[in-house]
Amino acid sequence: MNEKIVVALTFASAVFALIFALILALKVMKFPEGTDLMKKISESIRKGANAYLKRQYRIVAVFFGVMFVLLGVMAIMNMITPFVPFAFLTGGVFSALSGFIGMKIATLSNARCANACRDELNRGLRVAFSAGSVMGFTVVGLGLLDISIWFFLLKFVFGLEAEAITGAMLTFGMGASSMALFARVGGGIFTKAADVGADLVGKVEAGIPEDDPRNPAVIADNVGDNVGDVAGMGADLYESYVGSIISACALGVAAFHGFSAMALPLLISALGVICSIIGTFFVKTKEGATQKQLLGALSRGTNFSAIVIAIASFPLVWFVLGKEYWPIYFAIFAGLIGGVLIGRATEYYTSDSYKPTKNLAATSETGTATIIIGGLSVGMLSTLLPIIIVSVCILVAYFVSGGASDASRGLYGIALAAVGMLSTLGITLATDAYGPIADNAGGIAQMAGLDEKVRERTDALDSLGNTTAATGKGFAIGSAALTALALMASYIDKVHTIEGGAEKIANLNITNPTVLIGLFIGACLPFVFAALTMNSVGRAAQSIVKEVRRQFKEIVGLMDGKADPDYAKCVDLCTKASLREMVLPTLVAVVVPIVVGMILGCSGVVGMLAGATVSGFLMAVYMSNSGGAWDNAKKYIEGGNHGGKGSDCHKAAVVGDTVGDPFKDTAGPSINILIKLLSMISIVFAALVVNFSIL
């Protein structure tokens, strides 16, 4: 297929996605914000979120500056191409921009969603979903824009061949992964420190409602929803989306030695944009809708998009690769089906419409300990179905792509499965991103003293958001496993292209001590990483708990509603703590693959990547689903079950949810970035390891 046409179509779909995002943003902005008090609260949340991101980006800029210089030195030494440092920077900038734009629209739409819920549930859903769609289409638009611009420059300006192009483009995946990890970890620590502090002192100790304006941490909690669950998630899924496309392009070039195999993932992604846009028009509901009906409203849009891309991908494979390779279509189909099934499995274990979460809520009858034990059990058990789904997906993708006779084509098929899984990310991310907006809307409704009916509507949207967020995390983790496997294959190919590299990676047998040691180190990494991030949340939360207790004690008239709390103090504490705590986990992810490579060599790195992918996938699913189940068990009790709000069961569920918060919003979703960043770092520094490793 003509290269210029493919690049033009990819670029056009990127522009189309960004224009659609702009149209949706303008549509959301036409909705009124509500009362003056609602506007004031929304403005406070917006200022806090903007202040946090500005300080975070200043710290991240230092890291990117150091890495740019280091990569520049490697380019001077001819270890990498001179385009790599610049590709690394653009990946980071676009990843940050995805999160920033998503956060901007989220903080502008929260009061509008609350105000819309004063009229009807469907109106509130449309505001929140439209705002979430801005995030979804911004991510895919910027991702395809970055890829198409770089391909145009490298191919038509600098005249590089396909192998050199994909080699350079893999490194802006490293920039995106680095930025995503900072955003996810930093934002996750902020949001959960504020959430834990607000819940433990406000709901459990003081016995006041969630989002009560007397709680000093309530604004920080709402700010955290935006910097963690919106800005962090946007950067995260930008990295997942771009990483899957680039790894498929790289493996396609290695397998087919031509442009056609590289064109296919680009065209599938471009087509996915169109399908996602159409799917957004199918999302609507009615007043008084149940959780299943609300979930069905969102599912209509995502299912329609998945069906259309499934049908349209077949002729793409036929005409782009050639009719003799038509079975590769089933690799893409396997990825699509796998993504849907992982979402359904996650929904089953985390939604309060199903037995696991209902049974978990029932364990609160016997206290805090039993609900925590039950949540851990739900999360552990929930890993079984995703593992089976991903394993079947890998087998199907490998063998239908010709893996039995040509392993490189089988690996290309696996990479295409990841592309298929993420092809409709525009609408999938919209269903995820709308959750924090609905959550903020509920907080604003409570703080502004709106009618109880408004809070019931926002709570319904928020509870659905918890399920879709858990589903989105499962979806991202599943695609991360496939992408990490594809990147590991790209690493092996990269080492083979370096002089002397083939000898360094000749023995990948499990009995090779360096492979085995690397496997143990890699398997341990997600545990260490999760421990670091969980401890960070704990330390940051302690400072918030102490501050909230101090204000309740020292500010005269606060509990009677006659004095205002110092909201800014809690926002500032969360900002300082999260920015300080995010550095160590991120440095671990960057430094470990280089150190392992320098000591154990390339075979040790492969072992490390394999171990981290397997244990990281399991750990991420377990933590995300445990947290989601605890959260919705609490919501289920707040809906009037097991004694309702204020009961002993509710207090036990709040503690369970507090434990689950850093599980599902900090450590769990960060691990899927970790396993891909390890691969990206390994690929970029492969030449350094080949030339200077000890073993």
Secondary structure, 3 states (H helix, E strand, C coil): CCHHHHHHHHHHHHHHHHHHHHHHHHHHHCCCCCCHHHHHHHHHHHHHHHHHHHHHHHHHHHHHHHHHHHHHHHHHCCCCCCCHHHHHHHHHHHHHHHHHHHHHHHHHHHHHHHHHCCCCHHHHHHHHHHHHHHHHHHHHHHHHHHHHHHHHHHHHHCCCCHHHHHHHHHHHHHHHHHHHHHHHHHHHHHHHHHHHHHHHHHHHHHCCCCCCCCCCCHHHHHHHHHHHHHHHHHHHHHHHHHHHHHHHHHHHHHHHCCCHHHHHHHHHHHHHHHHHHHHHCCCCCCCCCCHHHHHHHHHHHHHHHHHHHHHHHHHHHHHHCCHHHHHHHHHHHHHHHHHHHHHHHHHHHHCCCCHHHHHHHHHHHHCHHHHHHHHHHHHHHCCHHHHHHHHHHHHHHHHHCCCCCCHHHHHHHHHHHHHHHHCCHHHHHHHHHHHHHHHHHHHHHHHCCCCHHHHHHHHHHHHHHHHHHHHHHHHHHHHHHHHHHHHHHHHHHHHHHCCCHHHHCCCCCCCCHHHHHHHHHHHHHHHHHHHHHHHHHHHHHHHHHHHHHHHHHHCCCCCCCCCCCCHHHHHHHHHHHHHHHCHHHHHHHHHHHHHHHHHHHHHHHHHHHHHHHHHHHHHHHHHHHHHHHHHHHHHHHHCCHHHCCCCHHHHHHHHHHHHHHHHHHHHHHHHHHHHHHHHHHHHHCHHHHHHHCCC
